[in-house]
């Protein structure tokens, strides 16, 4: 078989190999295929090549670490969204670091915060998304994504059918994805306003 065989596969085929077989060669193909495009997206946000590289690298590492649980329908869109989200996490880190410096807190607190900030940011954000869901959708998503329960376990716990659980899961995730896209757009607009205000004061 040709050594170039993985490069002839579609994104969906490569994703399946990565997800089911932990295939490093398929991951490498996706990495090579989307590195330049991803770097361009990150650079347009950061205007800093080194920072852009760090963000893209982190996104690909996160993808590999979560490869067995992610449900990706469009890898290009997944990368674009992940890069934007990582960028806004970076901004949140900088904001909290600035607060620490201004309040003259112990530098050790900053090091600890740096390790925890992304987890806290994501947890808070996801918690807010959950609160926007109808009660049963919220419970199903919480049991599934936070407690890692299977559909059959959720059905038994809530005393509903597995089909009903799947329905709530599909509906809840659809609402979350839609709200996430809107939030990203709003964050992009806010950041553009922030840049404009910053440069206006210079």
C-alpha positions as CSV (number, residue, x, y, z in Angstrom):
1,X,0.0,0.0,0.0
2,X,1.3,3.5,-0.8
3,X,2.8,5.5,2.0
4,X,0.7,8.4,0.8
5,X,-2.5,6.5,1.4
6,X,-3.6,8.5,4.5
7,X,-3.3,11.7,2.5
8,X,-6.0,10.5,0.1
9,X,-8.6,10.0,2.8
10,X,-11.3,12.5,3.5
11,X,-11.5,14.4,6.8
12,X,-14.3,12.2,8.0
13,X,-12.3,9.0,7.3
14,X,-9.3,10.4,9.1
15,X,-11.4,11.5,12.1
16,X,-12.9,8.0,12.3
17,X,-9.4,6.5,12.3
18,X,-8.2,8.9,15.0
19,X,-11.3,8.4,17.2
20,X,-11.6,4.6,16.9
21,X,-8.0,3.5,16.4
22,X,-6.0,6.3,18.0
23,X,-4.3,6.6,14.6
24,X,-1.3,9.0,14.8
25,X,-0.7,9.0,11.1
26,X,-4.3,10.1,10.4
27,X,-3.8,12.8,13.1
28,X,-0.6,13.9,11.4
29,X,-2.4,14.2,8.0
30,X,-5.1,16.4,9.6
31,X,-2.4,18.5,11.3
32,X,-0.5,19.0,8.0
33,X,-3.7,19.7,6.1
34,X,-5.0,22.4,8.4
35,X,-2.0,23.9,10.1
36,X,-1.5,26.9,7.7
37,X,-5.2,27.7,7.6
38,X,-5.5,27.4,11.4
39,X,-2.4,29.6,11.9
40,X,-4.0,32.2,9.7
41,X,-7.2,32.3,11.7
42,X,-5.2,32.6,15.0
43,X,-2.9,35.3,13.6
44,X,-5.9,37.4,12.5
45,X,-7.1,37.3,16.1
46,X,-3.8,37.8,17.9
47,X,-1.6,39.7,15.4
48,X,1.3,37.9,17.0
49,X,2.9,35.0,15.2
50,X,4.3,33.3,18.3
51,X,1.0,33.5,20.2
52,X,-0.9,32.3,17.2
53,X,1.4,29.2,16.9
54,X,0.9,28.5,20.6
55,X,-2.9,28.7,20.3
56,X,-3.0,26.4,17.3
57,X,-0.7,23.9,18.9
58,X,-2.9,23.9,22.0
59,X,-6.0,23.3,19.9
60,X,-4.5,20.3,18.2
61,X,-3.2,18.9,21.5
62,X,-6.6,19.3,23.0
63,X,-8.2,17.6,20.0
64,X,-5.8,14.6,20.3
65,X,-6.4,14.3,24.1
66,X,-10.2,14.3,23.6
67,X,-10.2,12.3,20.4
68,X,-12.3,9.4,21.8
69,X,-15.1,11.6,23.0
70,X,-15.4,14.4,20.5
71,X,-18.3,14.4,18.0
72,X,-17.0,16.4,15.0
73,X,-19.2,16.9,11.9
74,X,-16.9,19.4,10.1
75,X,-13.2,19.4,11.1
76,X,-12.5,22.8,9.5
77,X,-15.4,24.5,11.4
78,X,-14.3,22.7,14.6
79,X,-10.8,24.1,14.4
80,X,-12.0,27.6,13.6
81,X,-14.4,27.6,16.6
82,X,-11.8,26.0,18.9
83,X,-9.2,28.6,17.9
84,X,-11.5,31.5,18.6
85,X,-12.6,30.0,22.0
86,X,-8.9,29.4,22.9
87,X,-8.1,33.0,22.1
88,X,-10.9,34.3,24.3
89,X,-9.7,32.1,27.1
90,X,-6.3,33.7,26.6
91,X,-7.8,37.1,26.9
92,X,-9.6,36.0,30.1
93,X,-6.3,34.8,31.5
94,X,-4.6,38.1,30.8
95,X,-7.5,40.0,32.4
96,X,-7.3,37.9,35.6
97,X,-3.5,38.2,35.7
98,X,-3.9,42.0,35.4
99,X,-6.2,42.0,38.3
100,X,-3.7,40.0,40.3
101,X,-0.9,42.5,39.5
102,X,-3.1,45.5,40.3
103,X,-4.1,44.1,43.6
104,X,-0.5,43.1,44.3
105,X,-1.4,39.5,45.2
106,X,1.2,36.8,45.8
107,X,2.9,35.9,42.5
108,X,2.4,32.2,43.5
109,X,-1.3,32.8,43.2
110,X,-0.8,33.8,39.5
111,X,1.0,30.6,38.8
112,X,-1.8,28.5,40.4
113,X,-4.4,30.6,38.6
114,X,-2.8,30.1,35.3
115,X,-3.2,26.3,35.7
116,X,-6.8,26.6,36.8
117,X,-8.2,29.4,34.7
118,X,-9.1,27.5,31.5
119,X,-10.9,24.8,33.5
120,X,-12.8,27.4,35.5
121,X,-13.6,29.5,32.5
122,X,-14.9,26.6,30.5
123,X,-16.8,25.2,33.5
124,X,-18.5,28.6,34.2
125,X,-19.3,29.0,30.6
126,X,-20.8,25.5,30.2
127,X,-22.7,26.0,33.4
128,X,-24.3,29.1,32.0
129,X,-25.2,27.3,28.8
130,X,-26.8,24.5,30.8
131,X,-28.9,27.0,32.8
132,X,-30.4,28.3,29.5
133,X,-31.8,24.9,28.6
134,X,-35.3,23.4,29.5
135,X,-35.2,21.5,32.7
136,X,-35.2,17.9,31.3
137,X,-32.7,18.8,28.5
138,X,-30.5,20.4,31.2
139,X,-30.6,17.2,33.4
140,X,-29.9,14.9,30.4
141,X,-26.9,17.0,29.2
142,X,-25.6,17.3,32.8
143,X,-25.8,13.6,33.4
144,X,-24.3,12.8,30.0
145,X,-21.5,15.4,29.8
146,X,-20.6,16.1,33.4
147,X,-21.4,12.8,35.1
148,X,-20.4,10.7,32.1
149,X,-23.5,8.5,32.3
150,X,-24.7,6.2,29.5
151,X,-28.1,6.8,27.8
152,X,-29.4,3.6,29.5
153,X,-28.3,4.9,32.9
154,X,-29.9,8.3,32.4
155,X,-33.1,6.7,31.2
156,X,-33.3,4.6,34.4
157,X,-32.4,7.5,36.7
158,X,-35.0,9.8,35.1
159,X,-37.6,7.0,34.6
160,X,-38.0,7.8,30.9
161,X,-37.3,5.8,27.7
162,X,-33.8,5.7,26.1
163,X,-35.4,7.3,23.0
164,X,-36.7,10.2,25.0
165,X,-33.2,10.6,26.5
166,X,-31.7,10.7,23.0
167,X,-34.3,13.3,22.0
168,X,-33.4,15.6,24.9
169,X,-29.7,15.1,24.3
170,X,-30.1,16.0,20.6
171,X,-32.3,19.0,21.4
172,X,-30.0,20.3,24.2
173,X,-26.8,20.0,22.2
174,X,-28.4,21.8,19.3
175,X,-29.4,24.7,21.6
176,X,-25.9,24.8,23.1
177,X,-24.2,24.8,19.7
178,X,-26.4,27.6,18.4
179,X,-25.8,29.8,21.6
180,X,-22.1,29.1,21.4
181,X,-22.0,30.4,17.8
182,X,-23.8,33.6,18.9
183,X,-21.6,34.1,21.9
184,X,-18.5,33.7,19.7
185,X,-19.8,36.4,17.3
186,X,-20.5,38.7,20.2
187,X,-17.1,38.1,21.7
188,X,-15.5,38.9,18.3
189,X,-17.4,42.1,18.1
190,X,-16.5,43.1,21.6
191,X,-12.8,42.3,20.9
192,X,-12.9,44.5,17.8
193,X,-14.3,47.3,19.9
194,X,-11.6,46.7,22.5
195,X,-8.8,47.0,19.8
196,X,-10.3,50.1,18.4
197,X,-10.5,51.7,21.8
198,X,-6.9,50.7,22.6
199,X,-5.5,52.1,19.4
200,X,-7.5,55.3,19.7
201,X,-5.9,56.1,23.0
202,X,-2.3,55.6,21.6
